[in-house]
């Protein structure tokens, strides 16, 4: 869901003032310390950080935000840049080796910054953690993003970035998390993303991308999570996804994909959350589910699925949410479905079932 926009210039100015005061406290803290023995940060990185902060309006004046060694205090201790840590936002982290320090982390999360991402950001080539989510960033992402070859965790989601997703992302071979959901991108997914073989989490839901899933994605064997819903993806769901044996979450709702659901999905026995909806053409069956006993959420709505519900559905003890509505399923609904101790929500409407629903049902069932 799109985040709520802040209303009123007064609220905006108060936010800028608070952030500015916070930064001034950070600067004073750094200036009151002697130069650390763990290293010195290159002037080019300090200047780049100053310029980024200045362009995003964290201080009212154009004076340098940092006039002393920045890699001190929280920047080098165990303080986390996690979203839930609101004390250091904006915030940055450094790594030092006793001689030199480099800026390795930057968080500007949900602070209302707008405009294009400053070019100076792409010069911070030691960054391995970048969170710019939930702002108002616009315009294309520069090909210079390919300079950030040490990057491991990159979050650009919930902005208004546009243009094509840069193919230069394929140069960031250390990436483990890539998120660019809820933006205004256009065009296809770059095939170069298939080079990100260390990738574990990939989020591009509601990003604006279109076209088929590139065949190069077959190399993403370390994927644990992929959210791809609400785009204009076309073509068939690739068979090779069945080889992503570590996958625990897969979401393909709200696209223009075609069926059937590949039979190779039967190898995805680690899946806990599977959501596929609105597949055109090509009918599927539920045979591929036979060994997916780890499923917690199963949504297969409006996919031209025929056949029956697996008779061993009673073995899916972790299942809490089941939606098989708007298909062409036939036969009776297994009584064992209603004895599952974790099942809370069941949607089976608009099928062709026969027989009766048992009167005895699990107390966990909240909606049917």
N, C-alpha and C positions, 0 to 999 in steps of 0.2 A: 504494500500500500504506500502510496506517495506520502511523505511526511508533511505535516501541517506547516504552512508558511507563517512566519511571525508577522503580526500586523502592527503597523504604526511606527513612525520614525522614532518616537520616544523609546520604545522597547529596543529598537536597533541601537540607538546611541548609548543606552544604558549597558547593553551587552558589550559594545566596543570599549566603553569606559572600564568595565569590570575586567575584561581581558587585558586591556592596557595596564591597569594597576597590577594585575597578576604578573605581567611581564616585567614591570618595573621592579617588583619585589625580587624576581629571579635575577635581574641585572644587578641590583644592589647586593644580593647575596654573593654573586660571583665576584663583584668588585671588592667586596670586603675580605675576600680570601686571597692569600698569597698565591702566586703561580704554582700550580700543582706539580709534583714531582713525577706524575705518571705520563707527562707528555704535553706537547703544544699542538693546537689545532692549526692547520694551514690557513693562512689569511684568505685564500680563495674560497674556502668552505664557510668561514665566518662571514665574509662579505655576501656570499650567496644566501645564507640564512637570513642575514639582515635585510637583504633586498626582498626576499619572499615575504617576510613578516611585514615589512613596510608597505608593499604593494597590496597586501590583504588588510591593511588598515588597523593593525592591532595597536598602533599608537597614533595620536593625532598629528604629530609632527613628523618630519622626515629625518630626524636625528637617528643615528645608529642605535639599534636596540641593545646590542651587545658591544661593550667597549673593553671588556676584559676577556680573559680566557673562558670560553663557554663550557668546556668539558670539565666541569666540577660539580660537586654536590649530587643532586638527583640525576644529572645527566650521565653519571658514571657509577651510581650505586645500583641497588637491586630494585629500584622503583620501576614499576611496570607502566608501559604506555597503553595498556588495555583500555578498552572503551569505558569500562566501569570505573576506572580511576580518573575522576573528574578534576583532581587537584592539579594535574599537569596537562592542560589542554588549552592552547597549543603547548606541545612539548616535544623535546628531542632527546635522543640518547646518543652516547659516544662509546667508542671502544678505543682503548689506549694500550700501547706496548712499552711504556716507559720513556719513549722518545717522542713519539708523535701520536696524536689523537685524531680520529675521524668521526664525523657525524654519520651514524648508522641507522638511526630511527627518527621518524618525523610523524607526529600526529596533529592534524587539524580537523577535528571531528565535530560536525554539527555546530559550527560557529557562524554560519551564514555568510561565508566568504563567497564572492562571485567573480565573474569574468574568467578569462582563460588562465590555465595553469601557468605560472611564471616560468620562463625559459631557464631561469637560474636553477630551478629544481633539478633539471636534467644533468647539471654539472656536479651534483652530489653523488658521485659514482660509487661511494662506499655504502650508500643506503641499502639496507636489507629488509627494512620494515617501513611501510608507508601506508598511512590511513588518512584519506581525504574524503571520507564518506559523509553523506547527508549535509551537503552544502549546496551552493547554487552555481557551481562551475559550469562554464559554457565553452563552446567552440571545439575544434578538433584536438585530439591528443597528438602532440608532436612526435614525429619519427625518432626524435632524440631520446625518447623513452628507452630506446635500445642501448643507451649508455649505462643503464642501471643493471649491469650484468651480475651484481652480487645480490640482487633482490630475491627475497624468499617469501615475503608476505605483502601483497599489494591489494589495497581496497580502494576502489574509485566509485563505488556504488552510490545510488541515490543522489545524482547530480543531474545536469542537463547537457552533458557532453555529447558532441555530434560528430558527423563524418564517419568514416569507416574505422573499425577497430584496427589499430596500427599493426601491420605484419611484423614490425620490429619487436613486438612482444616475444616473438619466437627466439630472440637472442638471450632472454632472461632464463637461462637453463637451470638456475637454482630455485626457481619459483616452486613453492609448495601450496600457496593459496593465491588465487587470482579471482577477484570479484569486480565486475563492472555492471551489475544489475541496475535496473531502473535508471536508464539514460536514454538519449535520443540518437544513438548510433544508427547507421544504415549500412546496407550492403552485407556481404557474406562474412561468415567467420573465416579469418585468415587460416589457410592451411598450415602456416608456420607454427600455430599453437600446438601442433602435433609434436614439435620438438621439445616440449616441456615435459619430459618423461619423469620428472620428480614431482609433478603436480599431484596433489592429494584432494584439494577442494577447488571446484570450479563453479562459479555462480555467474550466470549471464541472463537470468530471467528478466523479462520486461526491458531488455536492453535495446530493442529495435533491430537486431540483426535478422537476416533472412537467408533463404537458400538452403542447400543440403548441408548435412554434417560432414565435414571433410574426411576423406578416407584416411588421412594422416593421423586422425585421432585414435586410430587403432593402437598406436604406440603408447597411449596414456594408461599403462598397466598399473600404475600406483593410485589411480583415482579411488577415493572413498566416497565422494559426494559430487553430484552434478545436478544443478538446478537450471533447467532450460525452458521453463514454461513462459507462456505469453510472449512469444516472438512470432516471426513469420517463417519458421523453419519448414522446408518442403522436402519431398522425396520420402523414401522409406527409412524406418529406423534401422541403422546398420546392424548386420549380424555380428560384427566384431565387438559390439558392446558386451556380448556374452562372454568375452574373454577377460573382462575387467573383474577378475575374481575377488578383489578386495572391496568392491562397491557395496556400500551400505544404504545410500540414498540416491534415487534417480527420479527426476520429475520432468515429464514431457507433456504437460497440460497446455491447452490453449495455443496450439500451433496449427500448421496446415500439413501435418505429416500424414503418410499413408500407411495402412496396415500391410501385412499382419504383424503382430508382435513376434519377433524372431523366436524360433524354437530354441536357439542357443541361449536364451535367457534362463533356461533350466539349470545352467551352470552357475548362476548368480546366487548361490546358497547363503551368502552372508547378508543379503539384502534385508533391511529392516523397514524401509519406507520406499514403496514403488507407486508412482502416480503417473498414469498415462490416460489421456482422454481425447476424444473427438478425432480418432483416426478415420480417414476416408478409405473406401475400397477395401479389398483384401481381408477376408474374415480370419479370425483367430480362434483358438480354443484355450482352455485353461490348463492344458496338459503340462505346460512349462512350469507350473507352480508346485509340482509334486514334491520337491525337496526344499522348498523355501520355508522352512519351519521357524525361521527367525523373524518373519514378517510381523511388524507392529501395525503398520498402516498399508492397506492395499486399496488403491483407487484405480479402477479400470472402467471408467464411465464412457459410454457411447463409442465403443470401438468395434462394432460388428462382430462381437464374440458369440460363438455358438457352442453347442454341446452342453455339458452339465457341470455343476459345481463338483469339485473333486470329492470323492467319497471319504477321503481321509482328512477333511477339513477340521475334524475334531482334534487333530494332532497339532494344530496351529495355536498353541497355548498362549502365545504372546500377542495375538491379534486383538487390537482394540478398536480399529476403525475399518470397516469393509464397505466399499461402494462398487457394486457390479451393475448399477442401473443403466437403462437404455441400451441394452444389448439384445441378443436373440437366444438367451440361455433357456434350456428346456429341462424337463424331468422334474423330480421332486427336490425340495430343499432338505439337505441332510439334517436329521434331528440333532446330530452332534454339534452343529453350528451354534445352537442356542444354549449349549452347556458350557461354552468357553468362558472361563472365569474372568478373563480380561476384556471381553468384548463389550463395548459401550454403544457403538453406533453401527447400524446396519442399513444399507440402502440397496434394495433389490428390485425396485419398481421398473415397469416397462420392459418386462421380459416375457417368457412364455412358460412359466413354471406351472406345474400341476400338483395336485395333492393338497394336504393340509399342513398348517403350521402348528407345531406342538404347543400345548397349553403351558407346559412346564418350561420355564426359561431361567437363565442365570440372573441373579440379582444385580449383576454389573450392567445389564442391558438398560440403557437410558432412552434410546430412540431407535425405532424400527419403522 
